Amino acid sequence: MNNDSTEIWNYERNTKTLKKETVLGERYIKWAYHRSVSSWISDFAFRWPLTSKLYGAYLSSGFSRHKIQPAIEQLEIDESEFLEPTSSFDSFNDFFIRKLKPECRPFNQDPKVLVSPADCRILAYQRLESSTLIPVKGIKYTIDELLQQSAEEFNNGSLLVLRLCPADYHRFHFPCDGRISESRRINGVYHSVNPVVVALNVNVFCENKRQYTMIENPIFGRFAMVEVGAWGVARIVDTFKGDEPKKMDEKGYFMFGGSTIILVFQEDRLRISPDLTENSSSGYETLVKVGEEIGKIEDGC
């Protein structure tokens, strides 16, 4: 393995091997956050919403269509999974929010099994500190900050951070059946959620624009599902209508950009899959597909 500390290596669940992540715009991200770069440049690019929205508008226009095939090749995306052919996409964002053939993402229908709501890279923590600190890549945030409200109900609970990168399918789904009891949008900035940025002590999860949904399930209890926007994500789009979703119903999608979903559970309501917590304790995210098991309830959990 290369010793370059800025490289990102993930544990691939299916092959049980480490895989280096390809980052679109990696050099630009590193440059924008480099200490030698004037802070006003970083603020203009990532804290001023209009910059992100303008780029998002470009990617939703026909002028961006030429970027599709190079991205597919660079990120090694499997076109055979697409529900619609690549030629049908009129813009880069059409490609980015593509739908997949249902048979490409089967899921476990057992109500005691929690499934991944997205194609992603997961960091998992079975038990949070009593002060509800979120340990992400050595940086700590509070769930109170994340939700902008008192989160005492999640003291000593479990947490999963699911990071989506541009190579991933960017629609997200409900991880189990449930009833929606609360939803809220929180305004913020547009930092990249790339681990290179997180490692620089940028408080991306509590500063970025985000939304959360409180979901109640008879097995997993009341939990929070938080969608965090990132640079280039002009919108987090909700597609689900109603308040009683079923497992794997589509909840929404992210427009262009790396994005994150955070799941927060109350104490003793979820036993996270052991490979996820083991890899996380070793400092690696785990590559997971939507619909794959990420946890379950067990007797004595």
MARNUVEX-397158 format. One record per residue (C-alpha): x, y negated, z negated; residue in three letters. Coordinates in nm, 3 decimals. Each point is the difference from the previous one (the first is absolute). Layout:
N
<node X="X" Y="Y" Z="Z" rest="ALA"/>
...
//
This chain:
301
<node X="0.000" Y="0.000" Z="0.000" rest="MET"/>
<node X="0.121" Y="-0.351" Z="0.080" rest="ASN"/>
<node X="0.091" Y="-0.203" Z="-0.306" rest="ASN"/>
<node X="-0.158" Y="-0.318" Z="0.136" rest="ASP"/>
<node X="-0.223" Y="-0.104" Z="-0.292" rest="SER"/>
<node X="-0.245" Y="-0.167" Z="0.238" rest="THR"/>
<node X="-0.084" Y="0.324" Z="0.178" rest="GLU"/>
<node X="-0.334" Y="0.159" Z="-0.090" rest="ILE"/>
<node X="-0.018" Y="0.376" Z="-0.040" rest="TRP"/>
<node X="-0.328" Y="0.183" Z="-0.062" rest="ASN"/>
<node X="-0.071" Y="0.359" Z="-0.099" rest="TYR"/>
<node X="-0.202" Y="0.167" Z="0.275" rest="GLU"/>
<node X="-0.252" Y="0.225" Z="-0.169" rest="ARG"/>
<node X="-0.061" Y="0.241" Z="0.288" rest="ASN"/>
<node X="0.366" Y="0.067" Z="0.086" rest="THR"/>
<node X="0.136" Y="-0.047" Z="-0.354" rest="LYS"/>
<node X="0.283" Y="-0.216" Z="0.134" rest="THR"/>
<node X="0.111" Y="-0.361" Z="-0.032" rest="LEU"/>
<node X="-0.075" Y="-0.223" Z="0.297" rest="LYS"/>
<node X="0.138" Y="-0.346" Z="0.073" rest="LYS"/>
<node X="-0.273" Y="-0.258" Z="0.062" rest="GLU"/>
<node X="0.003" Y="-0.211" Z="0.318" rest="THR"/>
<node X="-0.090" Y="-0.360" Z="-0.088" rest="VAL"/>
<node X="-0.142" Y="-0.232" Z="0.264" rest="LEU"/>
<node X="0.166" Y="-0.342" Z="-0.027" rest="GLY"/>
<node X="0.244" Y="0.123" Z="-0.264" rest="GLU"/>
<node X="0.270" Y="-0.255" Z="0.079" rest="ARG"/>
<node X="-0.249" Y="-0.288" Z="-0.015" rest="TYR"/>
<node X="-0.134" Y="0.114" Z="-0.338" rest="ILE"/>
<node X="0.349" Y="0.026" Z="-0.148" rest="LYS"/>
<node X="0.099" Y="-0.340" Z="0.140" rest="TRP"/>
<node X="-0.315" Y="-0.177" Z="-0.124" rest="ALA"/>
<node X="0.052" Y="0.118" Z="-0.357" rest="TYR"/>
<node X="0.380" Y="-0.030" Z="-0.007" rest="HIS"/>
<node X="0.129" Y="-0.225" Z="-0.277" rest="ARG"/>
<node X="0.191" Y="-0.216" Z="0.246" rest="SER"/>
<node X="-0.318" Y="-0.089" Z="0.187" rest="VAL"/>
<node X="-0.171" Y="-0.322" Z="-0.110" rest="SER"/>
<node X="-0.301" Y="0.071" Z="-0.220" rest="SER"/>
<node X="-0.221" Y="-0.224" Z="0.214" rest="TRP"/>
<node X="0.049" Y="0.239" Z="0.294" rest="ILE"/>
<node X="-0.117" Y="0.296" Z="-0.205" rest="SER"/>
<node X="-0.287" Y="-0.206" Z="-0.143" rest="ASP"/>
<node X="-0.107" Y="-0.112" Z="0.348" rest="PHE"/>
<node X="0.007" Y="0.354" Z="0.137" rest="ALA"/>
<node X="-0.155" Y="0.190" Z="-0.289" rest="PHE"/>
<node X="-0.180" Y="-0.240" Z="-0.235" rest="ARG"/>
<node X="-0.176" Y="-0.213" Z="0.259" rest="TRP"/>
<node X="-0.308" Y="0.198" Z="0.112" rest="PRO"/>
<node X="-0.024" Y="-0.176" Z="0.336" rest="LEU"/>
<node X="0.332" Y="0.149" Z="0.116" rest="THR"/>
<node X="-0.128" Y="0.353" Z="-0.057" rest="SER"/>
<node X="-0.339" Y="-0.080" Z="0.151" rest="LYS"/>
<node X="0.155" Y="-0.147" Z="0.315" rest="LEU"/>
<node X="0.210" Y="0.310" Z="0.053" rest="TYR"/>
<node X="-0.304" Y="0.217" Z="-0.070" rest="GLY"/>
<node X="-0.196" Y="-0.197" Z="0.263" rest="ALA"/>
<node X="0.275" Y="0.062" Z="0.255" rest="TYR"/>
<node X="-0.011" Y="0.375" Z="-0.073" rest="LEU"/>
<node X="-0.377" Y="-0.001" Z="0.053" rest="SER"/>
<node X="0.042" Y="-0.159" Z="0.343" rest="SER"/>
<node X="0.070" Y="0.165" Z="0.334" rest="GLY"/>
<node X="0.344" Y="-0.163" Z="0.003" rest="PHE"/>
<node X="0.117" Y="0.257" Z="-0.259" rest="SER"/>
<node X="-0.098" Y="0.308" Z="0.201" rest="ARG"/>
<node X="0.356" Y="0.047" Z="0.129" rest="HIS"/>
<node X="0.116" Y="0.073" Z="-0.357" rest="LYS"/>
<node X="-0.205" Y="0.320" Z="-0.031" rest="ILE"/>
<node X="0.209" Y="0.253" Z="0.189" rest="GLN"/>
<node X="0.338" Y="-0.115" Z="-0.142" rest="PRO"/>
<node X="-0.144" Y="0.031" Z="-0.353" rest="ALA"/>
<node X="-0.132" Y="0.351" Z="0.073" rest="ILE"/>
<node X="0.343" Y="0.107" Z="0.123" rest="GLU"/>
<node X="0.203" Y="-0.169" Z="-0.273" rest="GLN"/>
<node X="-0.223" Y="0.130" Z="-0.281" rest="LEU"/>
<node X="-0.050" Y="0.345" Z="0.159" rest="GLU"/>
<node X="-0.381" Y="-0.018" Z="-0.023" rest="ILE"/>
<node X="-0.195" Y="0.303" Z="0.124" rest="ASP"/>
<node X="-0.239" Y="-0.127" Z="0.268" rest="GLU"/>
<node X="-0.179" Y="0.336" Z="0.019" rest="SER"/>
<node X="-0.171" Y="-0.086" Z="-0.332" rest="GLU"/>
<node X="-0.166" Y="-0.315" Z="0.138" rest="PHE"/>
<node X="-0.377" Y="0.013" Z="0.039" rest="LEU"/>
<node X="0.025" Y="-0.236" Z="0.297" rest="GLU"/>
<node X="0.286" Y="0.000" Z="0.257" rest="PRO"/>
<node X="0.281" Y="-0.255" Z="-0.037" rest="THR"/>
<node X="-0.104" Y="-0.160" Z="0.331" rest="SER"/>
<node X="-0.332" Y="-0.107" Z="-0.158" rest="SER"/>
<node X="0.163" Y="-0.240" Z="-0.249" rest="PHE"/>
<node X="-0.029" Y="-0.365" Z="0.109" rest="ASP"/>
<node X="0.235" Y="-0.139" Z="-0.269" rest="SER"/>
<node X="0.259" Y="0.116" Z="-0.251" rest="PHE"/>
<node X="-0.256" Y="-0.023" Z="-0.280" rest="ASN"/>
<node X="-0.239" Y="0.224" Z="0.197" rest="ASP"/>
<node X="0.277" Y="0.259" Z="-0.007" rest="PHE"/>
<node X="0.087" Y="-0.072" Z="-0.363" rest="PHE"/>
<node X="-0.354" Y="0.064" Z="-0.129" rest="ILE"/>
<node X="-0.047" Y="0.305" Z="0.223" rest="ARG"/>
<node X="-0.227" Y="0.283" Z="-0.104" rest="LYS"/>
<node X="0.122" Y="0.361" Z="-0.008" rest="LEU"/>
<node X="-0.163" Y="0.323" Z="0.107" rest="LYS"/>
<node X="-0.178" Y="0.137" Z="-0.312" rest="PRO"/>
<node X="0.168" Y="0.341" Z="0.034" rest="GLU"/>
<node X="0.340" Y="-0.167" Z="-0.038" rest="CYS"/>
<node X="-0.072" Y="-0.091" Z="-0.364" rest="ARG"/>
<node X="-0.182" Y="0.288" Z="-0.174" rest="PRO"/>
<node X="-0.070" Y="-0.043" Z="-0.371" rest="PHE"/>
<node X="-0.067" Y="0.206" Z="-0.310" rest="ASN"/>
<node X="-0.372" Y="-0.022" Z="-0.080" rest="GLN"/>
<node X="0.032" Y="0.131" Z="-0.357" rest="ASP"/>
<node X="-0.149" Y="-0.277" Z="-0.222" rest="PRO"/>
<node X="0.274" Y="0.067" Z="-0.260" rest="LYS"/>
<node X="0.270" Y="-0.091" Z="0.254" rest="VAL"/>
<node X="0.099" Y="-0.361" Z="0.068" rest="LEU"/>
<node X="0.125" Y="-0.061" Z="0.354" rest="VAL"/>
<node X="0.224" Y="-0.268" Z="0.144" rest="SER"/>
<node X="-0.203" Y="-0.292" Z="0.138" rest="PRO"/>
<node X="0.264" Y="-0.076" Z="0.265" rest="ALA"/>
<node X="0.304" Y="0.112" Z="0.193" rest="ASP"/>
<node X="0.267" Y="-0.141" Z="-0.229" rest="CYS"/>
<node X="0.309" Y="0.028" Z="-0.217" rest="ARG"/>
<node X="-0.089" Y="0.062" Z="-0.366" rest="ILE"/>
<node X="0.159" Y="-0.093" Z="-0.331" rest="LEU"/>
<node X="-0.189" Y="0.168" Z="-0.286" rest="ALA"/>
<node X="0.000" Y="-0.043" Z="-0.378" rest="TYR"/>
<node X="-0.193" Y="0.245" Z="-0.216" rest="GLN"/>
<node X="-0.004" Y="-0.221" Z="-0.308" rest="ARG"/>
<node X="0.042" Y="-0.374" Z="-0.021" rest="LEU"/>
<node X="0.143" Y="-0.176" Z="-0.301" rest="GLU"/>
<node X="-0.259" Y="-0.107" Z="-0.254" rest="SER"/>
<node X="0.051" Y="-0.363" Z="0.106" rest="SER"/>
<node X="-0.121" Y="0.100" Z="0.349" rest="THR"/>
<node X="0.331" Y="-0.073" Z="0.170" rest="LEU"/>
<node X="0.035" Y="0.120" Z="0.358" rest="ILE"/>
<node X="0.355" Y="0.124" Z="0.068" rest="PRO"/>
<node X="0.068" Y="-0.040" Z="0.373" rest="VAL"/>
<node X="0.359" Y="0.039" Z="0.122" rest="LYS"/>
<node X="0.125" Y="-0.111" Z="-0.341" rest="GLY"/>
<node X="-0.220" Y="-0.312" Z="-0.009" rest="ILE"/>
<node X="-0.289" Y="-0.028" Z="-0.242" rest="LYS"/>
<node X="-0.340" Y="-0.159" Z="0.048" rest="TYR"/>
<node X="-0.309" Y="0.008" Z="-0.216" rest="THR"/>
<node X="-0.333" Y="0.130" Z="0.122" rest="ILE"/>
<node X="-0.153" Y="-0.312" Z="-0.154" rest="ASP"/>
<node X="0.207" Y="-0.205" Z="0.247" rest="GLU"/>
<node X="-0.091" Y="0.229" Z="0.286" rest="LEU"/>
<node X="-0.375" Y="-0.026" Z="-0.065" rest="LEU"/>
<node X="0.009" Y="-0.350" Z="-0.151" rest="GLN"/>
<node X="-0.211" Y="0.116" Z="-0.291" rest="GLN"/>
<node X="0.035" Y="0.200" Z="-0.320" rest="SER"/>
<node X="0.081" Y="0.361" Z="0.091" rest="ALA"/>
<node X="0.010" Y="0.155" Z="-0.346" rest="GLU"/>
<node X="-0.215" Y="0.289" Z="0.123" rest="GLU"/>
<node X="0.300" Y="0.123" Z="0.203" rest="PHE"/>
<node X="0.246" Y="0.008" Z="-0.292" rest="ASN"/>
<node X="0.208" Y="0.321" Z="0.017" rest="ASN"/>
<node X="-0.170" Y="0.089" Z="0.327" rest="GLY"/>
<node X="0.136" Y="0.134" Z="0.330" rest="SER"/>
<node X="0.106" Y="-0.198" Z="0.304" rest="LEU"/>
<node X="0.085" Y="0.064" Z="0.366" rest="LEU"/>
<node X="0.152" Y="-0.256" Z="0.237" rest="VAL"/>
<node X="-0.072" Y="0.091" Z="0.364" rest="LEU"/>
<node X="0.208" Y="-0.201" Z="0.250" rest="ARG"/>
<node X="-0.098" Y="-0.009" Z="0.365" rest="LEU"/>
<node X="0.258" Y="-0.097" Z="0.261" rest="CYS"/>
<node X="-0.062" Y="-0.094" Z="0.367" rest="PRO"/>
<node X="0.044" Y="0.361" Z="0.114" rest="ALA"/>
<node X="-0.301" Y="0.110" Z="-0.200" rest="ASP"/>
<node X="-0.370" Y="0.032" Z="0.077" rest="TYR"/>
<node X="-0.134" Y="-0.318" Z="-0.162" rest="HIS"/>
<node X="-0.357" Y="0.090" Z="-0.082" rest="ARG"/>
<node X="-0.061" Y="0.100" Z="-0.361" rest="PHE"/>
<node X="-0.261" Y="0.223" Z="-0.161" rest="HIS"/>
<node X="-0.158" Y="0.083" Z="-0.334" rest="PHE"/>
<node X="0.201" Y="0.264" Z="-0.193" rest="PRO"/>
<node X="-0.313" Y="0.156" Z="-0.156" rest="CYS"/>
<node X="-0.375" Y="-0.045" Z="-0.029" rest="ASP"/>
<node X="-0.102" Y="-0.290" Z="-0.218" rest="GLY"/>
<node X="-0.211" Y="-0.300" Z="-0.080" rest="ARG"/>
<node X="0.134" Y="-0.351" Z="0.052" rest="ILE"/>
<node X="-0.058" Y="-0.211" Z="-0.313" rest="SER"/>
<node X="0.210" Y="-0.308" Z="0.076" rest="GLU"/>
<node X="0.195" Y="-0.162" Z="0.284" rest="SER"/>
<node X="0.214" Y="-0.313" Z="0.012" rest="ARG"/>
<node X="0.236" Y="-0.179" Z="0.239" rest="ARG"/>
<node X="0.306" Y="-0.184" Z="-0.136" rest="ILE"/>
<node X="0.175" Y="-0.267" Z="0.204" rest="ASN"/>
<node X="0.376" Y="0.006" Z="0.025" rest="GLY"/>
<node X="0.305" Y="-0.022" Z="0.225" rest="VAL"/>
<node X="0.133" Y="0.232" Z="0.271" rest="TYR"/>
<node X="0.328" Y="0.156" Z="-0.111" rest="HIS"/>
<node X="0.121" Y="0.313" Z="0.178" rest="SER"/>
<node X="-0.062" Y="0.314" Z="-0.211" rest="VAL"/>
<node X="0.316" Y="0.162" Z="0.134" rest="ASN"/>
<node X="0.211" Y="0.156" Z="-0.281" rest="PRO"/>
<node X="0.290" Y="-0.221" Z="0.110" rest="VAL"/>
<node X="-0.207" Y="-0.299" Z="-0.114" rest="VAL"/>
<node X="-0.135" Y="0.170" Z="-0.314" rest="VAL"/>
<node X="0.359" Y="0.078" Z="-0.103" rest="ALA"/>
<node X="0.075" Y="-0.375" Z="0.003" rest="LEU"/>
<node X="-0.241" Y="-0.048" Z="-0.295" rest="ASN"/>
<node X="-0.268" Y="-0.162" Z="0.216" rest="VAL"/>
<node X="-0.332" Y="0.050" Z="-0.180" rest="ASN"/>
<node X="-0.178" Y="0.113" Z="0.317" rest="VAL"/>
<node X="-0.289" Y="0.197" Z="-0.153" rest="PHE"/>
<node X="-0.111" Y="-0.277" Z="-0.234" rest="CYS"/>
<node X="0.071" Y="-0.292" Z="0.237" rest="GLU"/>
<node X="-0.137" Y="0.134" Z="0.330" rest="ASN"/>
<node X="-0.358" Y="-0.033" Z="0.119" rest="LYS"/>
<node X="-0.194" Y="0.306" Z="-0.116" rest="ARG"/>
<node X="-0.337" Y="0.145" Z="-0.087" rest="GLN"/>
<node X="-0.113" Y="0.263" Z="-0.244" rest="TYR"/>
<node X="-0.297" Y="0.232" Z="-0.035" rest="THR"/>
<node X="-0.104" Y="0.170" Z="-0.323" rest="MET"/>
<node X="-0.132" Y="0.348" Z="0.074" rest="ILE"/>
<node X="-0.174" Y="0.234" Z="-0.243" rest="GLU"/>
<node X="0.021" Y="0.376" Z="0.042" rest="ASN"/>
<node X="-0.138" Y="0.263" Z="-0.246" rest="PRO"/>
<node X="0.330" Y="0.192" Z="0.010" rest="ILE"/>
<node X="0.268" Y="-0.268" Z="0.037" rest="PHE"/>
<node X="-0.177" Y="-0.268" Z="-0.201" rest="GLY"/>
<node X="0.017" Y="-0.368" Z="0.090" rest="ARG"/>
<node X="0.303" Y="-0.091" Z="0.209" rest="PHE"/>
<node X="0.130" Y="-0.297" Z="0.196" rest="ALA"/>
<node X="0.082" Y="0.014" Z="0.371" rest="MET"/>
<node X="0.205" Y="-0.305" Z="0.097" rest="VAL"/>
<node X="0.089" Y="-0.098" Z="0.358" rest="GLU"/>
<node X="0.299" Y="-0.235" Z="0.024" rest="VAL"/>
<node X="0.059" Y="-0.202" Z="0.316" rest="GLY"/>
<node X="0.344" Y="-0.082" Z="0.137" rest="ALA"/>
<node X="0.169" Y="-0.223" Z="0.252" rest="TRP"/>
<node X="-0.184" Y="0.011" Z="0.331" rest="GLY"/>
<node X="-0.316" Y="0.133" Z="-0.164" rest="VAL"/>
<node X="-0.240" Y="-0.285" Z="0.071" rest="ALA"/>
<node X="-0.291" Y="0.216" Z="-0.119" rest="ARG"/>
<node X="-0.084" Y="0.299" Z="-0.214" rest="ILE"/>
<node X="-0.319" Y="0.117" Z="0.169" rest="VAL"/>
<node X="-0.274" Y="0.189" Z="-0.187" rest="ASP"/>
<node X="-0.203" Y="0.234" Z="0.217" rest="THR"/>
<node X="-0.195" Y="0.198" Z="-0.261" rest="PHE"/>
<node X="-0.354" Y="-0.116" Z="-0.069" rest="LYS"/>
<node X="-0.176" Y="0.109" Z="-0.316" rest="GLY"/>
<node X="0.102" Y="0.087" Z="-0.354" rest="ASP"/>
<node X="0.015" Y="0.383" Z="-0.009" rest="GLU"/>
<node X="0.285" Y="0.120" Z="0.225" rest="PRO"/>
<node X="0.083" Y="0.362" Z="0.066" rest="LYS"/>
<node X="0.353" Y="0.140" Z="0.003" rest="LYS"/>
<node X="0.189" Y="-0.105" Z="0.316" rest="MET"/>
<node X="-0.262" Y="-0.254" Z="0.109" rest="ASP"/>
<node X="0.188" Y="-0.282" Z="0.167" rest="GLU"/>
<node X="0.037" Y="-0.295" Z="-0.238" rest="LYS"/>
<node X="0.172" Y="-0.243" Z="0.236" rest="GLY"/>
<node X="0.320" Y="-0.083" Z="0.182" rest="TYR"/>
<node X="0.301" Y="-0.232" Z="-0.008" rest="PHE"/>
<node X="0.086" Y="-0.218" Z="0.296" rest="MET"/>
<node X="0.371" Y="-0.006" Z="0.096" rest="PHE"/>
<node X="0.268" Y="0.019" Z="-0.267" rest="GLY"/>
<node X="0.128" Y="0.233" Z="-0.265" rest="GLY"/>
<node X="-0.264" Y="0.033" Z="-0.270" rest="SER"/>
<node X="-0.059" Y="0.169" Z="-0.335" rest="THR"/>
<node X="-0.280" Y="0.176" Z="-0.186" rest="ILE"/>
<node X="0.026" Y="0.038" Z="-0.378" rest="ILE"/>
<node X="-0.213" Y="0.251" Z="-0.192" rest="LEU"/>
<node X="-0.030" Y="-0.043" Z="-0.379" rest="VAL"/>
<node X="-0.167" Y="0.262" Z="-0.220" rest="PHE"/>
<node X="-0.095" Y="0.010" Z="-0.365" rest="GLN"/>
<node X="0.193" Y="0.217" Z="-0.243" rest="GLU"/>
<node X="-0.034" Y="0.378" Z="0.044" rest="ASP"/>
<node X="-0.235" Y="-0.019" Z="0.300" rest="ARG"/>
<node X="0.243" Y="0.119" Z="0.268" rest="LEU"/>
<node X="0.287" Y="0.247" Z="0.030" rest="ARG"/>
<node X="0.217" Y="-0.137" Z="0.281" rest="ILE"/>
<node X="0.153" Y="0.260" Z="0.235" rest="SER"/>
<node X="0.338" Y="0.101" Z="-0.150" rest="PRO"/>
<node X="0.203" Y="-0.059" Z="0.317" rest="ASP"/>
<node X="-0.108" Y="-0.364" Z="0.005" rest="LEU"/>
<node X="0.107" Y="-0.072" Z="-0.357" rest="THR"/>
<node X="0.322" Y="0.201" Z="0.034" rest="GLU"/>
<node X="0.105" Y="-0.184" Z="0.315" rest="ASN"/>
<node X="-0.093" Y="-0.332" Z="-0.155" rest="SER"/>
<node X="0.214" Y="0.071" Z="-0.306" rest="SER"/>
<node X="0.290" Y="0.062" Z="0.240" rest="SER"/>
<node X="-0.060" Y="-0.336" Z="0.168" rest="GLY"/>
<node X="-0.167" Y="0.128" Z="0.319" rest="TYR"/>
<node X="-0.337" Y="-0.073" Z="0.150" rest="GLU"/>
<node X="-0.182" Y="0.305" Z="0.142" rest="THR"/>
<node X="-0.140" Y="-0.001" Z="0.353" rest="LEU"/>
<node X="-0.367" Y="0.106" Z="-0.017" rest="VAL"/>
<node X="-0.284" Y="0.011" Z="0.255" rest="LYS"/>
<node X="-0.354" Y="-0.119" Z="-0.065" rest="VAL"/>
<node X="-0.213" Y="0.283" Z="-0.138" rest="GLY"/>
<node X="0.289" Y="0.186" Z="-0.166" rest="GLU"/>
<node X="-0.030" Y="0.086" Z="-0.369" rest="GLU"/>
<node X="0.169" Y="-0.254" Z="-0.228" rest="ILE"/>
<node X="-0.151" Y="0.109" Z="-0.330" rest="GLY"/>
<node X="-0.279" Y="0.190" Z="-0.171" rest="LYS"/>
<node X="-0.178" Y="0.051" Z="-0.327" rest="ILE"/>
<node X="0.096" Y="0.303" Z="-0.207" rest="GLU"/>
<node X="-0.122" Y="0.148" Z="-0.326" rest="ASP"/>
<node X="0.175" Y="-0.188" Z="-0.274" rest="GLY"/>
<node X="0.104" Y="-0.287" Z="0.230" rest="CYS"/>
//
